C-alpha cells in the first residue's frame, strides 16, 4: 500500500504540519521529506532535506536518486494543502492507466478566505513556458522521474524543475486530470494584468537566463532548434506609394482613439506615410471621433463589410488595402507613440538590421500616461543569436511591432483578438531576423478596458492554451524544416 514518497518544497516546519497531516491520512503515502533552508526538526514523522536552491538541479537529482516508492509526489507551495477525498487514489489510477510520466490536476484555491475553482490546461509539445501552471501537486512515476533526472546535463540554481519537466516530456506524457482533487492556499492576489510582466522584471534576469538555456537545450534535443541563419530581404523589389502605414484596428474606444490618431499624425518623417484605421463597427461614438480627422488626407477610415473580424482580421483588411505602405506598423487604439520620431526610428531599423519584423520598447503608463510599474519593457532577453529559439519560451515579443508588408500579405494574420501578434512573431523569426529598438518609442496605457487587465481564470486558460497551440504548430514546422534541410 505504501506507494508514494512525498517531497514538500518551501515549507517551514510549522507550515508543513497541516500538509503532513493531510498526506498521512492517505494509506498510499510512504515517506515524507521536507525540502528547504530551515533548521533541523526533532520531528520523526518526516525527513528533512536542507538546500538553499529550492528548485536547483542538484537537489532534484538528489531527490530522484533517493526516492524509492513507486510514485513520487512534489508539493511546490509552502501554504497548507488539503487533499480531496481519494485524491491520490485517483491520481495513481490515471497515472497507471495513461502510462504517463507525471499527472497534475484541477484544484481549488483559497484567496483571502474565499474558495474558488482553479482549473489548469492540457500539456502539449508547445507548452514551453517556464511558468506553465501545473498547480502545486505533481505526481510522478518514479521510474520516469529517475530517467528524466539522469539526462539533466546542466546545474541550474533556478531552472532545475523546468529542465526536469522538459526532459520528462521528451519520453513521457504529462497528463492533466480535469477533476478538482485538492485545495491550496494562494497568497498572490494580484490581477492578471499585474502578473503578466514578471518575466521581464530586471530582478528576475538571472532566472530568465537559466530558463532560456534549459529551453534551448531542449529544442536541440528534440530537433526544434534553429541556427542564427536568416533569409536576406531585398526591400526595393516592390514599389509602394507610401513607405509606411500605421494600422489601428478599433472597436468602441471613444475615450482613447483621438489620442492614438494625434500621436500618428504628428510624426515627423522624410518619407510618405499614412494611417489606416479599421473601425470594426463601433457604436459608442468612435466612428464619429475618427471622422473629425478626415480633413487630413493621410487618414484612411475603413468600416469593413464583414462582421466576423477579430483584431487579426482587421489587420488583414488594412494590410491588403491598396494604399498600404511598404512597412505596416502597429498602434493599439488605446496606446500612443512616445513622440514624433517613433515611426522614423522603426522604419530605419528595417534597413539597418535587414529584418522582416521590428519590435520596439514601450513604457507602461496609467490612463493619463504617467509611468507605472513595471515601467519600461524592453525585452532585452532577445538576442540576434538565440531570440528565435527563446521566443518559443516567452509569452510575447514586445511592442510596437512593425512588419515588411509583402511578407505579411503572404502569410496573413490569424483572425483572433489575442495572440495574433505572437503567432506572427514566431513565423517571422522562423525565416527572418527580427530587428529590435531598445529605446522607448511607445506608451502602453493600462486601464480598466484593457483586454488583459483583469482576466478571470477561464479566459486566462483559453489565452494560454491558444498560445501553447501556436507554439506547438510552430515547433512542428521547425522540426520538419530541420529534417528537410538535413536530407
C-alpha positions as CSV (number, residue, x, y, z in Angstrom):
1,X,0.0,0.0,0.0
2,X,2.9,2.4,0.6
3,X,3.3,3.6,-2.9
4,X,4.2,7.3,-2.7
5,X,7.3,9.2,-1.4
6,X,6.4,12.8,-0.9
7,X,8.6,15.9,-1.1
8,X,7.3,19.2,0.3
9,X,9.1,22.3,-1.1
10,X,9.5,25.7,0.6
11,X,7.6,24.9,3.7
12,X,8.8,25.8,7.2
13,X,8.2,23.1,9.8
14,X,5.2,24.9,11.2
15,X,3.7,25.5,7.8
16,X,4.2,21.9,6.9
17,X,2.3,20.4,9.8
18,X,-1.2,20.7,8.2
19,X,0.0,19.3,4.9
20,X,1.8,16.4,6.5
21,X,-1.3,15.6,8.5
22,X,-3.3,15.7,5.2
23,X,-0.9,13.4,3.5
24,X,-0.7,10.9,6.4
25,X,-4.4,10.3,6.1
26,X,-3.8,8.6,2.8
27,X,-2.8,5.0,3.1
28,X,-0.6,5.2,0.0
29,X,1.9,7.7,1.5
30,X,5.2,6.2,2.5
31,X,8.0,8.7,3.3
32,X,7.5,12.4,3.6
33,X,10.5,14.7,3.2
34,X,10.6,18.5,3.8
35,X,12.8,20.3,1.4
36,X,14.0,23.8,2.4
37,X,16.6,26.0,4.0
38,X,15.4,25.8,7.6
39,X,16.7,24.4,10.9
40,X,16.5,20.7,11.6
41,X,13.4,19.5,13.3
42,X,13.3,16.8,16.0
43,X,10.0,15.6,14.5
44,X,10.5,12.0,13.3
45,X,7.3,11.8,11.3
46,X,9.2,13.1,8.3
47,X,12.7,13.5,6.9
48,X,14.4,16.8,6.2
49,X,16.5,17.8,3.1
50,X,18.3,21.1,3.5
51,X,19.1,23.2,0.5
52,X,19.4,26.8,-0.4
53,X,18.4,26.3,-4.0
54,X,14.8,25.1,-3.8
55,X,14.4,24.1,-7.4
56,X,18.1,23.7,-8.3
57,X,19.3,20.9,-10.5
58,X,21.4,19.3,-7.8
59,X,18.6,18.9,-5.2
60,X,16.2,17.5,-7.8
61,X,18.8,15.0,-8.9
62,X,19.4,14.0,-5.3
63,X,15.7,13.5,-4.8
64,X,15.5,11.4,-7.9
65,X,18.3,9.2,-6.6
66,X,16.8,8.9,-3.1
67,X,13.1,8.3,-3.8
68,X,12.3,4.6,-3.6
69,X,8.5,4.3,-3.7
70,X,6.7,3.5,-7.0
71,X,5.4,7.1,-7.2
72,X,6.9,10.4,-6.1
73,X,4.9,13.5,-5.2
74,X,6.1,17.1,-5.2
75,X,4.2,19.8,-3.4
76,X,5.5,23.1,-4.5
77,X,3.8,25.6,-2.2
78,X,4.6,26.5,1.4
79,X,0.9,27.0,2.3
80,X,-1.4,24.3,3.7
81,X,-2.6,21.6,1.3
82,X,-5.9,19.8,1.7
83,X,-6.3,16.7,-0.4
84,X,-9.8,15.9,-1.7
85,X,-11.5,12.6,-1.0
86,X,-9.5,9.7,-2.6
87,X,-7.4,12.3,-4.5
88,X,-4.2,10.4,-4.5
89,X,-6.0,7.2,-5.3
90,X,-7.4,8.9,-8.4
91,X,-4.0,10.3,-9.4
92,X,-2.4,6.9,-9.1
93,X,-5.2,5.4,-11.1
94,X,-4.8,7.9,-14.0
95,X,-1.0,7.6,-13.9
96,X,-1.2,3.9,-14.2
97,X,-3.9,3.8,-16.9
98,X,-2.4,6.5,-19.1
99,X,1.2,5.3,-18.7
100,X,2.2,8.9,-18.1
101,X,5.4,10.2,-16.6
102,X,3.5,12.7,-14.5
103,X,-0.1,13.7,-13.7
104,X,-1.4,17.0,-12.4
105,X,-5.0,18.2,-11.6
106,X,-7.5,20.9,-11.4
107,X,-8.0,22.2,-7.9
108,X,-9.5,24.8,-5.6
109,X,-7.8,27.9,-4.3
110,X,-8.3,29.8,-1.1
111,X,-7.6,33.5,-1.6
112,X,-8.2,35.7,1.4
113,X,-10.5,33.1,2.8
114,X,-12.6,32.7,-0.3
115,X,-12.6,29.4,-2.2
116,X,-12.7,29.4,-6.0
117,X,-12.1,26.9,-8.8
118,X,-8.6,26.8,-10.3
119,X,-8.7,24.7,-13.4
120,X,-5.4,24.2,-15.4
121,X,-4.9,23.3,-19.0
122,X,-3.6,20.4,-21.0
123,X,0.1,20.0,-21.6
124,X,1.3,19.8,-25.2
125,X,4.7,19.9,-27.0
126,X,4.4,23.7,-27.3
127,X,3.8,24.2,-23.6
128,X,7.3,25.6,-23.2
129,X,6.5,28.5,-20.9
130,X,8.6,28.1,-17.8
131,X,5.6,29.5,-15.8
132,X,3.2,26.8,-17.1
133,X,0.7,26.3,-14.3
134,X,0.5,22.6,-13.2
135,X,-0.9,23.5,-9.9
136,X,1.1,22.7,-6.8
137,X,0.7,18.9,-6.7
138,X,2.8,16.9,-9.1
139,X,2.7,13.1,-9.1
140,X,5.5,11.3,-11.0
141,X,6.0,7.7,-11.9
142,X,9.3,7.3,-10.1
143,X,10.9,5.3,-12.9
144,X,10.1,8.2,-15.3
145,X,11.4,10.7,-12.7
146,X,14.7,8.9,-12.4
147,X,15.2,8.5,-16.1
148,X,14.5,12.2,-16.8
149,X,16.7,13.4,-14.0
150,X,19.6,11.2,-15.3
151,X,19.5,13.2,-18.5
152,X,19.8,16.6,-16.8
153,X,23.2,17.9,-18.0
154,X,23.4,21.3,-16.5
155,X,23.5,22.6,-12.9
156,X,20.9,25.3,-12.5
157,X,20.0,27.4,-9.5
158,X,16.5,28.3,-10.7
159,X,15.7,26.2,-13.7
160,X,16.1,22.7,-12.3
161,X,12.4,21.9,-12.1
162,X,11.8,23.4,-15.6
163,X,14.7,21.4,-17.0
164,X,13.3,18.2,-15.3
165,X,9.8,18.5,-16.8
166,X,11.2,19.3,-20.3
167,X,13.4,16.2,-20.1
168,X,10.4,14.2,-18.8
169,X,8.2,15.4,-21.7
170,X,10.7,14.1,-24.2
171,X,9.9,10.5,-23.3
172,X,6.6,10.5,-21.4
173,X,3.2,12.3,-21.5
174,X,2.3,14.8,-18.8
175,X,-1.4,14.2,-18.2
176,X,-3.9,16.8,-16.9
177,X,-6.7,15.4,-14.8
178,X,-9.6,17.8,-15.3
179,X,-11.1,16.9,-11.9
180,X,-10.8,19.1,-8.7
181,X,-8.7,17.0,-6.5
182,X,-7.2,19.3,-3.8
183,X,-7.4,22.7,-2.2
184,X,-4.3,25.0,-1.9
185,X,-4.0,28.5,-0.3
186,X,-2.9,31.2,-2.8
187,X,-1.2,34.3,-1.5
188,X,-0.6,36.1,-4.8
189,X,-3.8,38.1,-5.2
190,X,-2.6,40.4,-8.0
191,X,-4.8,40.8,-11.1
192,X,-3.7,39.1,-14.3
193,X,-2.5,42.3,-15.8
194,X,-0.1,42.8,-12.9
195,X,1.4,39.3,-13.1
196,X,2.0,39.1,-16.8
197,X,5.2,41.1,-16.8
198,X,7.0,39.2,-14.1
199,X,9.3,37.5,-16.7
200,X,10.7,40.9,-17.9
201,X,11.3,42.3,-14.4
202,X,15.1,43.1,-14.3
203,X,15.4,41.5,-10.8
204,X,14.4,38.1,-12.4
205,X,17.1,38.4,-15.1
206,X,19.4,35.7,-13.7
207,X,16.4,33.3,-13.5
208,X,15.4,34.1,-17.1
209,X,18.9,33.4,-18.5
210,X,18.8,29.9,-16.9
211,X,15.3,29.2,-18.3
212,X,16.5,30.2,-21.8
213,X,19.5,27.9,-21.6
214,X,17.2,25.0,-20.5
215,X,14.7,25.6,-23.2
216,X,17.4,25.9,-25.9
217,X,18.9,22.6,-24.8
218,X,15.5,21.0,-25.0
219,X,14.9,22.4,-28.5
220,X,18.3,21.0,-29.7
221,X,17.4,17.6,-28.2
222,X,14.0,17.4,-30.0
223,X,15.2,18.8,-33.3
224,X,13.4,22.2,-33.0
225,X,16.5,24.5,-32.6
226,X,17.2,27.0,-35.3
227,X,20.7,28.3,-36.0
228,X,21.1,32.1,-36.4
229,X,20.8,31.9,-40.2
230,X,18.2,34.1,-41.9
231,X,16.8,34.9,-45.3
232,X,18.0,38.2,-46.7
233,X,15.4,40.7,-47.8
234,X,15.6,43.0,-50.8
235,X,13.4,45.9,-49.8
236,X,13.5,47.5,-53.3
237,X,11.8,44.7,-55.2
238,X,8.3,46.1,-54.9
239,X,7.1,49.7,-55.4
240,X,4.8,51.4,-52.9
241,X,3.3,54.8,-52.9
242,X,3.8,55.0,-49.1
243,X,6.9,53.9,-47.2
244,X,4.9,53.1,-44.1
245,X,1.3,52.7,-42.9
246,X,0.2,52.8,-39.3
247,X,-2.5,50.2,-38.7
248,X,-5.1,50.8,-36.0
249,X,-7.9,48.2,-35.5
250,X,-10.5,49.7,-33.2
251,X,-13.9,49.0,-31.7
252,X,-15.6,51.2,-29.1
253,X,-12.6,53.2,-27.9
254,X,-14.1,56.7,-27.7
255,X,-12.0,57.5,-24.7
256,X,-8.7,56.9,-26.4
257,X,-8.9,56.9,-30.2
258,X,-8.3,60.6,-30.6
259,X,-5.0,60.4,-28.6
260,X,-3.9,57.5,-30.8
261,X,-4.7,59.3,-34.0
262,X,-3.0,62.5,-32.9
263,X,0.2,60.6,-32.0
264,X,0.4,59.2,-35.5
265,X,-0.4,62.4,-37.5
266,X,2.3,64.4,-35.6
267,X,5.0,62.0,-36.8
268,X,8.0,63.7,-38.5
269,X,9.5,61.7,-41.3
270,X,11.5,62.1,-44.5
271,X,9.2,59.6,-46.2
272,X,5.4,59.5,-47.0
273,X,3.2,57.6,-44.6
274,X,-0.5,57.2,-43.9
275,X,-2.8,55.9,-41.2
276,X,-5.2,53.1,-41.9
277,X,-8.0,52.7,-39.2
278,X,-10.1,49.6,-39.4
279,X,-13.2,50.6,-37.5
280,X,-14.9,47.3,-36.5
281,X,-18.5,48.6,-36.3
282,X,-18.1,50.9,-33.3
283,X,-21.3,52.0,-31.6
284,X,-20.0,54.4,-28.9
285,X,-19.0,57.4,-31.0
286,X,-15.6,56.1,-32.0
287,X,-16.6,56.4,-35.7
288,X,-17.6,60.0,-35.4
289,X,-14.4,60.8,-33.5
290,X,-12.3,59.3,-36.3
291,X,-14.3,61.4,-38.8
292,X,-13.1,64.6,-37.0
293,X,-9.7,64.0,-38.5
294,X,-10.9,63.4,-42.1
295,X,-9.5,66.7,-43.4
296,X,-6.1,65.1,-43.2
297,X,-5.7,63.1,-46.4
298,X,-3.3,60.7,-44.7
299,X,-6.1,59.1,-42.8
300,X,-8.0,56.2,-44.3
301,X,-11.1,55.2,-42.4
302,X,-12.4,51.7,-43.2
303,X,-15.6,50.2,-41.8
304,X,-15.5,46.5,-43.1
305,X,-18.5,44.9,-44.7
306,X,-17.7,41.8,-42.7
307,X,-18.9,41.4,-39.1
308,X,-16.8,38.3,-38.2
309,X,-13.4,40.0,-37.8
310,X,-11.2,39.9,-34.8
311,X,-8.2,42.2,-34.4
312,X,-6.2,39.9,-36.7
313,X,-8.9,40.1,-39.3
314,X,-8.9,43.8,-39.2
315,X,-5.2,43.8,-39.7
316,X,-5.7,41.7,-42.8
317,X,-8.1,44.3,-44.2
318,X,-5.6,47.1,-43.5
319,X,-2.5,45.4,-44.8
320,X,-4.3,44.3,-48.1
321,X,-5.6,47.8,-48.7
322,X,-4.1,49.2,-52.0
323,X,-2.8,52.2,-50.1
324,X,-0.9,50.2,-47.5
325,X,2.8,51.1,-47.4
326,X,5.9,49.1,-47.7
327,X,6.0,48.7,-43.9
328,X,2.9,48.1,-41.7
329,X,3.3,49.5,-38.2
330,X,1.2,48.6,-35.1
331,X,-0.6,51.0,-32.8
332,X,-3.3,49.8,-30.5
333,X,-6.3,52.0,-30.2
334,X,-5.7,52.8,-26.5
335,X,-2.0,53.5,-26.8
336,X,0.1,56.3,-28.3
337,X,3.6,56.7,-29.8
338,X,6.0,58.3,-27.4
339,X,7.0,61.2,-29.6
340,X,7.1,62.4,-33.2
341,X,10.2,60.2,-34.0
342,X,8.7,56.8,-33.4
343,X,7.8,56.0,-37.0
344,X,11.2,57.1,-38.4
345,X,13.0,55.1,-35.7
346,X,11.1,51.9,-36.5
347,X,11.5,52.1,-40.3
348,X,15.2,52.9,-40.0
349,X,15.7,49.6,-38.1
350,X,14.4,47.6,-41.1
351,X,17.2,48.8,-43.3
352,X,19.9,48.8,-40.7
353,X,19.2,45.3,-39.4
354,X,17.7,43.7,-42.6
355,X,14.8,42.2,-40.9
356,X,11.2,41.2,-41.7
357,X,9.8,42.5,-38.5
358,X,10.8,45.1,-35.9
359,X,9.9,45.2,-32.3
360,X,10.3,48.3,-30.2
361,X,10.4,49.2,-26.5
362,X,7.4,50.5,-24.6
363,X,6.7,52.1,-21.2
364,X,3.7,51.1,-19.1
365,X,1.6,54.1,-18.1
366,X,-1.7,54.8,-16.4
367,X,-4.6,56.3,-18.4
368,X,-3.0,59.8,-18.0
369,X,0.3,58.5,-19.4
370,X,2.2,58.6,-16.1
371,X,4.7,55.7,-15.8
372,X,3.5,52.8,-13.6
373,X,5.1,49.5,-12.5
374,X,6.8,47.7,-14.1
375,X,7.9,50.7,-16.1
376,X,10.0,50.2,-19.3
377,X,9.6,46.9,-21.1
378,X,12.5,46.4,-23.5
379,X,12.7,42.6,-23.8
380,X,16.4,42.6,-23.6
381,X,16.3,38.8,-23.3
382,X,16.2,38.9,-27.1
383,X,19.5,38.2,-28.8
384,X,20.1,38.0,-32.6
385,X,21.8,34.6,-32.0
386,X,19.1,32.9,-30.0
387,X,16.0,35.2,-30.0
388,X,14.1,33.0,-32.5
389,X,14.5,30.0,-30.1
390,X,13.8,31.8,-26.9
391,X,10.7,33.2,-28.5
392,X,9.1,29.7,-28.0
393,X,9.5,30.0,-24.2
394,X,8.3,33.6,-23.5
395,X,4.7,34.7,-23.9
396,X,5.3,37.8,-26.1
397,X,7.9,39.7,-28.0
398,X,7.0,43.3,-27.1
399,X,5.6,46.4,-28.8
400,X,5.3,48.2,-31.0
401,X,5.5,45.7,-33.8
402,X,6.2,46.6,-37.5
403,X,6.3,44.3,-40.5
404,X,7.5,44.2,-44.0
405,X,4.2,44.3,-45.8
406,X,4.8,41.9,-48.7
407,X,5.7,39.1,-46.3
408,X,2.7,39.9,-44.1
409,X,0.4,39.8,-47.0
410,X,1.7,36.4,-47.9
411,X,1.4,34.7,-44.5
412,X,-1.8,36.5,-43.3
413,X,-2.7,37.5,-39.7
414,X,-4.7,34.9,-37.6
415,X,-8.2,36.2,-37.3
416,X,-8.2,36.3,-33.5
417,X,-8.2,39.1,-30.9
418,X,-5.5,37.6,-28.7
419,X,-2.1,36.1,-29.6
420,X,-2.2,37.0,-33.3
421,X,0.9,39.2,-32.9
422,X,2.7,36.4,-31.1
423,X,1.9,33.9,-33.9
424,X,3.3,36.4,-36.4
425,X,6.5,36.9,-34.3
426,X,7.1,33.2,-34.3
427,X,6.5,32.8,-38.0
428,X,8.7,35.7,-39.0
429,X,11.5,34.6,-36.7
430,X,11.4,31.1,-38.3
431,X,12.7,32.6,-41.5
432,X,13.8,36.2,-40.9
433,X,15.8,38.3,-38.5
434,X,13.6,40.3,-36.1
435,X,15.0,43.8,-35.5
436,X,15.0,45.4,-32.1
437,X,14.7,49.0,-31.0
438,X,15.8,49.4,-27.3
439,X,14.7,53.0,-26.8
440,X,11.2,53.8,-25.6
441,X,9.0,54.6,-28.7
442,X,5.6,53.6,-27.4
443,X,3.4,54.3,-24.4
444,X,1.2,51.3,-23.3
445,X,-1.7,52.6,-21.3
446,X,-3.2,50.3,-18.6
447,X,-6.8,50.9,-17.7
448,X,-10.0,49.0,-16.9
449,X,-10.9,48.4,-20.5
450,X,-7.6,46.8,-21.5
451,X,-8.2,43.3,-22.8
452,X,-5.9,41.7,-20.3
453,X,-6.1,44.0,-17.3
454,X,-8.1,41.6,-15.1
455,X,-8.9,38.3,-16.7
456,X,-10.8,35.5,-15.0
457,X,-9.1,32.2,-14.8
458,X,-11.1,30.7,-17.7
459,X,-10.1,33.5,-20.1
460,X,-6.5,33.2,-18.9
461,X,-6.6,29.5,-19.6
462,X,-8.1,30.0,-23.0
463,X,-5.4,32.5,-23.9
464,X,-2.6,30.3,-22.6
465,X,-4.0,27.2,-24.4
466,X,-4.1,29.1,-27.6
467,X,-0.5,30.4,-27.3
468,X,0.6,26.9,-26.4
469,X,-1.0,25.6,-29.6
470,X,0.7,28.3,-31.6
471,X,4.0,27.2,-30.2
472,X,3.1,23.5,-30.9
473,X,2.3,24.3,-34.6
474,X,5.5,26.4,-34.9
475,X,7.6,23.8,-33.2
476,X,6.3,21.1,-35.6
477,X,7.1,23.3,-38.6
478,X,10.6,24.0,-37.3
479,X,11.3,20.3,-36.7
480,X,10.0,19.5,-40.2
481,X,12.2,22.3,-41.7
482,X,15.3,20.9,-40.0
483,X,14.5,17.4,-41.2
484,X,14.1,18.6,-44.8
485,X,17.2,20.7,-44.6
486,X,19.3,17.7,-43.4
487,X,18.1,15.3,-46.1
